[in-house]
């Protein structure tokens, strides 16, 4: 069941989103060759706690860190550790924040140093698909319009979509109804929902240069592409309000 939020609850979600955006912005600036993912994780946790919030991912079903750090063919849920970033890598960093019992959730894929033109094109397409989805979102619209917007951009670039994972509602819980797929199929159309005022969702396209099929690593968390193709992941939390659709995970009016 979808949980609709009050204006006060959206205010708290906005603050949680701003903290998440600040932490993600710092992580992106520090995702440079030689930096370990553990160092990025520690920096993000420090920022989150300094703002009076807590890292939502840490301890979630046993997840051991404050960020998900997924490199190259890793799609999502990568565990930070001693691995150092190298020139030419791409890294997807996902940040979750809990502030006064509400969650902010955002992600972005960053280029590390000098990356290939192919990698830059994948990142550009994934970010464009998120932007298109946000433009398609409106009070009174349908969930499938968001999913179709992501799919149309991805396929126009010739990329595959990860179909095993999706966006989601967000509020007091990190994962609420509805699921927000990045593609349209018969199941979604049968269960399509109207986007109501008070709804808050996380939209998170995941695009792949290869087939889009995934597998889970032996650590039971990290999701990789089966064929080793590059992957990218962008995410914003958005609220449906009387004033329209608001992106909650922005930093000073900028993409985080």
C-alpha positions as semicolon CSV with decimal commas, in nm:
position;residue;x (nm);y (nm);z (nm)
1;X;0,000;0,000;0,000
2;X;0,131;0,347;-0,088
3;X;0,190;0,576;0,209
4;X;0,110;0,942;0,131
5;X;0,305;1,206;0,321
6;X;0,192;1,527;0,487
7;X;0,356;1,862;0,417
8;X;0,549;1,831;0,744
9;X;0,671;1,484;0,654
10;X;0,784;1,605;0,311
11;X;0,972;1,886;0,486
12;X;1,164;1,626;0,687
13;X;1,222;1,415;0,377
14;X;1,357;1,727;0,206
15;X;1,609;1,778;0,486
16;X;1,711;1,410;0,476
17;X;1,752;1,443;0,100
18;X;1,965;1,755;0,132
19;X;2,201;1,580;0,374
20;X;2,226;1,281;0,140
21;X;2,300;1,516;-0,151
22;X;2,573;1,692;0,046
23;X;2,737;1,362;0,136
24;X;2,715;1,235;-0,222
25;X;2,861;1,558;-0,357
26;X;3,162;1,518;-0,124
27;X;3,205;1,156;-0,231
28;X;3,203;1,255;-0,597
29;X;3,465;1,523;-0,547
30;X;3,685;1,272;-0,367
31;X;3,639;0,980;-0,607
32;X;3,988;1,021;-0,751
33;X;4,264;0,776;-0,848
34;X;4,430;0,624;-0,543
35;X;4,139;0,685;-0,304
36;X;3,993;0,370;-0,151
37;X;3,622;0,307;-0,130
38;X;3,663;0,263;0,247
39;X;3,796;0,620;0,266
40;X;3,493;0,745;0,073
41;X;3,266;0,552;0,306
42;X;3,427;0,699;0,618
43;X;3,402;1,053;0,482
44;X;3,035;1,016;0,394
45;X;2,951;0,872;0,734
46;X;3,130;1,162;0,905
47;X;2,928;1,418;0,707
48;X;2,598;1,242;0,774
49;X;2,657;1,216;1,149
50;X;2,780;1,578;1,171
51;X;2,439;1,686;1,036
52;X;2,255;1,503;1,313
53;X;2,154;1,214;1,088
54;X;2,252;0,849;1,060
55;X;2,363;0,639;0,760
56;X;2,057;0,440;0,659
57;X;2,245;0,165;0,478
58;X;2,475;0,072;0,767
59;X;2,332;-0,238;0,929
60;X;2,043;-0,265;0,682
61;X;1,989;-0,642;0,661
62;X;2,351;-0,668;0,776
63;X;2,506;-0,435;0,517
64;X;2,840;-0,330;0,671
65;X;2,890;0,023;0,537
66;X;2,737;0,369;0,495
67;X;2,755;0,383;0,115
68;X;2,723;0,139;-0,171
69;X;3,033;0,174;-0,390
70;X;3,002;-0,011;-0,721
71;X;3,289;0,004;-0,972
72;X;3,279;-0,055;-1,349
73;X;3,076;-0,374;-1,405
74;X;2,927;-0,357;-1,055
75;X;2,572;-0,223;-1,083
76;X;2,465;-0,163;-0,722
77;X;2,526;-0,267;-0,360
78;X;2,905;-0,280;-0,377
79;X;3,069;-0,302;-0,034
80;X;3,340;-0,041;0,036
81;X;3,682;-0,173;0,127
82;X;4,053;-0,150;0,054
83;X;4,014;-0,134;-0,324
84;X;4,173;0,183;-0,460
85;X;4,017;0,368;-0,750
86;X;4,214;0,376;-1,074
87;X;4,226;0,625;-1,357
88;X;3,955;0,531;-1,606
89;X;3,718;0,367;-1,355
90;X;3,356;0,465;-1,311
91;X;3,207;0,437;-0,963
92;X;2,842;0,438;-0,866
93;X;2,795;0,576;-0,515
94;X;2,460;0,532;-0,342
95;X;2,390;0,725;-0,019
96;X;2,104;0,673;0,226
97;X;2,035;0,903;0,520
98;X;1,790;0,882;0,809
99;X;1,699;1,219;0,959
100;X;1,430;1,246;1,230
101;X;1,295;0,909;1,119
102;X;1,275;0,992;0,748
103;X;1,496;0,870;0,466
104;X;1,685;1,046;0,187
105;X;1,814;0,822;-0,092
106;X;2,029;0,931;-0,386
107;X;2,298;0,794;-0,617
108;X;2,525;0,899;-0,901
109;X;2,795;0,741;-1,115
110;X;3,122;0,936;-1,129
111;X;3,409;0,926;-1,375
112;X;3,745;0,864;-1,204
113;X;4,019;1,061;-1,374
114;X;4,026;1,024;-1,752
115;X;3,764;0,776;-1,867
116;X;3,686;0,643;-2,212
117;X;3,439;0,810;-2,444
118;X;3,225;0,496;-2,418
119;X;3,207;0,536;-2,040
120;X;3,121;0,905;-2,066
121;X;2,842;0,826;-2,310
122;X;2,693;0,566;-2,075
123;X;2,698;0,809;-1,781
124;X;2,540;1,081;-1,996
125;X;2,261;0,850;-2,112
126;X;2,185;0,730;-1,759
127;X;2,164;1,082;-1,621
128;X;1,947;1,188;-1,914
129;X;1,712;0,897;-1,849
130;X;1,668;1,011;-1,489
131;X;1,604;1,369;-1,600
132;X;1,346;1,247;-1,851
133;X;1,172;1,039;-1,586
134;X;1,148;1,338;-1,353
135;X;1,002;1,552;-1,634
136;X;0,744;1,279;-1,702
137;X;0,636;1,266;-1,336
138;X;0,324;1,462;-1,244
139;X;0,041;1,451;-0,993
140;X;-0,243;1,261;-1,154
141;X;-0,010;1,090;-1,401
142;X;0,070;0,721;-1,417
143;X;0,371;0,533;-1,288
144;X;0,421;0,376;-1,629
145;X;0,493;0,721;-1,776
146;X;0,803;0,744;-1,555
147;X;0,917;0,394;-1,649
148;X;0,860;0,457;-2,018
149;X;1,063;0,779;-2,008
150;X;1,365;0,591;-1,868
151;X;1,329;0,311;-2,120
152;X;1,290;0,544;-2,418
153;X;1,613;0,731;-2,340
154;X;1,812;0,414;-2,265
155;X;1,702;0,242;-2,582
156;X;1,760;0,554;-2,794
157;X;2,127;0,527;-2,693
158;X;2,134;0,153;-2,755
159;X;2,183;0,055;-2,390
160;X;2,022;-0,222;-2,188
161;X;1,823;-0,172;-1,869
162;X;1,875;-0,372;-1,552
163;X;1,540;-0,542;-1,497
164;X;1,613;-0,722;-1,170
165;X;1,614;-0,405;-0,958
166;X;1,388;-0,100;-0,946
167;X;1,315;0,230;-0,780
168;X;1,073;0,245;-0,491
169;X;0,863;0,453;-0,258
170;X;1,054;0,621;0,025
171;X;0,951;0,770;0,358
172;X;0,986;0,635;0,709
173;X;1,111;0,318;0,540
174;X;1,381;0,309;0,275
175;X;1,174;0,077;0,056
176;X;0,801;0,143;0,036
177;X;0,536;0,092;-0,229
178;X;0,521;0,140;-0,519
179;X;0,805;-0,026;-0,704
180;X;0,931;0,200;-0,984
181;X;1,059;-0,014;-1,274
182;X;1,282;0,134;-1,542
183;X;1,088;-0,031;-1,824
184;X;0,728;-0,098;-1,921
185;X;0,588;-0,449;-1,954
186;X;0,251;-0,619;-1,928
187;X;0,285;-0,665;-1,551
188;X;0,340;-0,296;-1,490
189;X;0,049;-0,200;-1,714
190;X;-0,180;-0,441;-1,525
191;X;-0,072;-0,292;-1,192
192;X;-0,018;0,069;-1,299
193;X;-0,092;0,329;-1,032
194;X;-0,191;0,694;-1,029
195;X;0,070;0,929;-0,885
196;X;-0,102;1,111;-0,599
197;X;-0,018;1,424;-0,404
198;X;0,187;1,321;-0,099
199;X;0,364;1,033;-0,272
200;X;0,746;1,024;-0,249
201;X;0,946;0,789;-0,469
202;X;1,308;0,717;-0,555
203;X;1,362;0,697;-0,931
204;X;1,685;0,512;-1,014
205;X;1,776;0,414;-1,370
206;X;2,044;0,146;-1,407
207;X;2,185;0,119;-1,759
208;X;2,438;-0,125;-1,900
209;X;2,663;-0,127;-2,203
210;X;2,604;-0,502;-2,233
211;X;2,301;-0,726;-2,192
212;X;2,170;-0,590;-1,862
213;X;2,163;-0,936;-1,706
214;X;2,302;-0,945;-1,352
215;X;2,443;-1,179;-1,093
216;X;2,523;-1,145;-0,722
217;X;2,884;-1,177;-0,606
218;X;2,993;-1,424;-0,337
219;X;2,974;-1,143;-0,079
220;X;2,594;-1,174;-0,127
221;X;2,558;-0,800;-0,184
222;X;2,744;-0,675;-0,489
223;X;2,539;-0,695;-0,809
224;X;2,746;-0,730;-1,128
225;X;2,669;-0,752;-1,496
226;X;2,690;-1,111;-1,618
227;X;2,892;-1,018;-1,926
228;X;3,129;-0,774;-1,754
229;X;2,985;-0,471;-1,934
230;X;3,001;-0,127;-1,775
231;X;2,703;-0,014;-1,569
232;X;2,580;0,324;-1,444
233;X;2,326;0,420;-1,178
234;X;2,166;0,757;-1,104
235;X;1,895;0,821;-0,842
236;X;1,685;1,103;-0,702
237;X;1,405;1,103;-0,447
238;X;1,108;1,309;-0,564
239;X;0,788;1,428;-0,397
240;X;0,447;1,487;-0,556
241;X;0,305;1,804;-0,403
242;X;0,033;2,062;-0,461
243;X;0,301;2,278;-0,625
244;X;0,414;2,002;-0,859
245;X;0,698;1,750;-0,851
246;X;0,994;1,841;-0,631
247;X;1,335;1,674;-0,638
248;X;1,431;1,629;-0,272
249;X;1,793;1,517;-0,320
250;X;1,942;1,835;-0,461
251;X;2,230;2,036;-0,321
252;X;2,183;2,415;-0,341
253;X;1,961;2,379;-0,647
254;X;2,214;2,158;-0,831
255;X;2,217;1,794;-0,924
256;X;2,393;1,619;-0,636
